[in-house]
Amino acid sequence: MSKILSLISQVIFFLLINSYLYAHIEHYDKINSLEYELFRNDKKIGFHKYEFERKNEILTIKSIVEFKIVKLGVVLYKYNALSEEMYKDNKLFKFSATTNQNKKKKYANIQYNKQSDEYIIDGSSYKGPSPNDFLVGTWWNHEITNKKAQISAVSGRIIEQKVTFLGDEKVEIDGKTFDTLRYNFSSLKKGVPDKKKLNTDIWYDKETKLWIKAAFDKTGYWEYRLKDYN
């Protein structure tokens, strides 16, 4: 009986995931901006904003993230990053990002190569090709739940991932309740250093697929919480 129940659970999970395979970025057709607040140990430390621009069938998404950790008036850690994603026909064809991670500079540039039908990555951690079905790990696009790997938006590193659906969950932010789907993203490759290991929970709105929240535990408990969108 336990084997049958396990099989049924796997089938339901498969159907649930694949029901979203064709739910592309059209879900964001009416979204012009997204804004998140970033918390560490339940203390607000920064923000992350996205701006969506549409022109001549091209969707451009510009992003800025800034945060700092302060203790007794002293800045212990400071982070800021700028990125730009460009899509046509729901397909990423160009990405660029620069990051200043506590005075350490990192970057990622991705370009779609039509001849080889793959991405070419020039990043501070990886330079080379990537399959064109991998997605940049910027989290706003729920299609990342269907990918075998994501490309680091900070350094271009390819991160093989295991995505686990954790179930439906109600999430309350600033008095507003969202019906969400919760996923865990973890590193698939063994031997990854702890500081680079992926272990992040992501919540997407059940109906709109809007990114609502993210959380992970690394030198403190971190959360992204949706503040506003229009």
C-alpha positions in Angstrom: 0.0 0.0 0.0 2.8 2.4 0.9 4.4 1.8 -2.5 1.1 2.6 -4.3 0.6 5.8 -2.3 4.2 6.8 -3.0 3.6 6.2 -6.8 0.4 8.2 -6.7 2.2 11.1 -5.0 4.9 11.0 -7.7 2.3 11.1 -10.5 0.4 14.0 -8.9 3.7 15.9 -8.5 4.7 15.2 -12.1 1.3 16.4 -13.4 1.4 19.5 -11.2 4.9 20.5 -12.4 4.2 19.8 -16.0 0.9 21.8 -15.9 3.2 24.8 -15.7 5.6 23.9 -18.5 3.8 26.2 -20.9 3.1 29.0 -18.4 5.7 31.3 -19.7 6.5 34.9 -19.0 3.2 36.0 -20.5 2.0 35.8 -16.8 3.9 39.1 -16.4 2.3 40.9 -19.4 0.6 43.3 -17.0 3.4 43.7 -14.5 5.5 46.8 -14.8 7.5 46.6 -11.5 8.2 44.3 -8.6 9.7 45.4 -5.3 10.9 43.2 -2.5 12.2 43.9 1.0 15.2 41.9 2.2 15.4 40.7 5.8 18.2 39.0 7.8 17.1 37.5 11.2 13.8 39.4 10.8 15.6 42.8 10.5 15.2 44.8 7.3 18.6 45.3 5.6 17.8 46.2 2.0 15.7 45.9 -1.1 15.4 44.3 -4.6 13.5 46.1 -7.4 12.6 45.0 -11.0 11.4 47.2 -13.8 9.7 45.6 -16.8 10.0 47.5 -20.2 8.3 46.4 -23.4 9.3 47.8 -26.9 9.3 46.3 -30.4 8.4 42.7 -29.1 11.4 42.9 -26.7 10.9 42.5 -23.0 13.7 44.1 -20.9 13.8 43.6 -17.2 16.2 45.8 -15.2 17.0 44.9 -11.6 18.7 46.6 -8.7 19.5 45.0 -5.3 21.2 46.7 -2.4 21.7 45.6 1.2 24.1 46.1 4.1 24.7 44.5 7.4 25.4 46.9 10.3 26.4 46.2 13.8 26.9 48.9 16.5 26.9 51.5 13.7 29.7 49.7 11.8 29.0 48.4 8.3 30.2 44.7 8.3 29.0 43.8 4.8 27.7 45.7 1.8 26.2 44.4 -1.4 24.8 45.9 -4.6 24.1 44.6 -8.0 22.6 45.7 -11.3 21.3 43.4 -14.0 19.4 43.4 -17.3 17.5 40.6 -18.9 16.2 40.7 -22.5 13.5 38.4 -23.9 11.9 37.8 -27.3 9.2 35.3 -27.9 9.4 34.3 -24.3 13.1 33.3 -24.7 16.1 34.9 -23.0 18.6 36.1 -25.6 20.8 38.4 -23.5 21.7 39.0 -19.9 24.2 41.2 -18.1 25.0 41.9 -14.5 27.6 43.5 -12.3 27.9 42.9 -8.6 29.9 44.5 -5.9 30.0 42.0 -3.1 31.7 43.6 -0.1 34.2 45.4 -2.5 34.7 42.1 -4.4 33.5 42.7 -8.0 31.7 39.9 -10.0 30.0 39.8 -13.3 27.9 37.7 -15.7 27.2 38.2 -19.4 25.1 35.7 -21.3 24.3 35.8 -25.1 22.2 33.4 -27.1 24.1 31.9 -30.1 21.7 31.1 -32.9 24.2 29.0 -34.9 25.0 26.6 -32.0 21.6 27.0 -30.3 23.1 27.5 -26.9 24.0 30.3 -24.5 27.6 31.6 -24.3 28.5 32.7 -20.8 31.2 35.1 -19.9 31.3 35.3 -16.1 33.6 35.8 -13.3 33.2 32.2 -12.2 32.5 30.5 -15.6 33.2 31.1 -19.2 31.8 28.8 -21.9 28.6 27.3 -23.4 25.4 26.4 -21.7 22.3 24.5 -22.9 19.6 27.0 -24.0 17.0 25.6 -21.7 18.8 26.7 -18.5 17.4 29.8 -16.8 19.2 32.7 -15.0 18.5 32.4 -11.3 16.7 35.7 -10.8 13.7 33.9 -9.2 10.9 36.2 -10.5 10.3 33.7 -13.4 8.5 30.7 -12.0 9.7 28.6 -15.0 12.8 28.0 -13.0 10.9 25.3 -11.2 11.1 23.2 -14.4 14.8 23.5 -15.0 17.6 21.0 -14.4 20.0 23.9 -13.8 20.2 27.6 -13.3 22.8 30.1 -14.2 24.1 32.3 -11.4 23.0 35.9 -12.0 26.1 37.0 -10.1 29.0 35.1 -11.6 27.7 33.0 -14.5 28.3 29.7 -12.7 26.1 26.8 -13.8 24.2 25.4 -10.8 22.7 21.9 -11.2 19.6 21.9 -9.1 17.0 19.6 -7.5 13.6 21.2 -7.3 11.2 19.7 -4.7 7.6 20.8 -4.5 6.7 21.2 -0.8 3.0 21.8 -1.2 0.4 24.6 -1.0 0.9 27.2 1.7 -0.7 30.4 2.8 1.8 33.3 3.2 0.9 36.5 5.1 2.9 39.7 4.3 1.9 43.0 5.8 -1.6 41.8 6.6 -2.2 40.4 3.1 -2.6 36.6 2.6 -1.4 34.8 -0.5 -2.2 31.3 -1.6 1.1 30.0 -2.7 3.0 27.0 -4.1 6.2 26.3 -2.1 9.4 24.8 -3.7 12.8 24.0 -2.4 15.9 24.4 -4.6 19.0 22.5 -3.7 22.3 21.7 -5.2 22.3 18.5 -7.1 26.1 18.2 -7.5 27.9 16.7 -4.6 31.0 18.3 -3.1 29.8 21.8 -3.5 31.3 24.1 -0.8 28.8 25.2 1.8 29.2 28.9 0.8 28.1 28.0 -2.8 25.6 25.3 -1.9 22.0 26.1 -3.0 19.3 25.5 -0.5 16.5 28.0 -1.0 12.8 27.9 -0.5 10.7 29.9 -3.0 7.0 30.7 -2.8 4.9 31.6 -6.0 1.3 32.7 -6.1 -0.9 29.8 -6.9 -2.9 31.6 -9.5 -0.7 34.3 -11.0 2.7 32.6 -10.5 4.0 35.9 -9.0 7.1 35.5 -6.9 6.0 36.2 -3.3 8.8 35.2 -1.0 12.2 33.5 -0.7 14.0 32.2 2.3 17.4 30.5 3.1 19.6 30.0 6.1 23.3 31.0 5.6 25.1 33.0 8.4 21.6 34.0 9.5 18.0 33.5 8.3 17.3 35.5 5.2 14.0 36.4 3.6 12.8 38.2 0.5 9.2 39.5 1.0 7.1 41.0 -1.7 6.5 44.7 -0.9 4.7 46.0 -3.9 4.0 45.4 -7.6 2.0 47.1 -10.4 
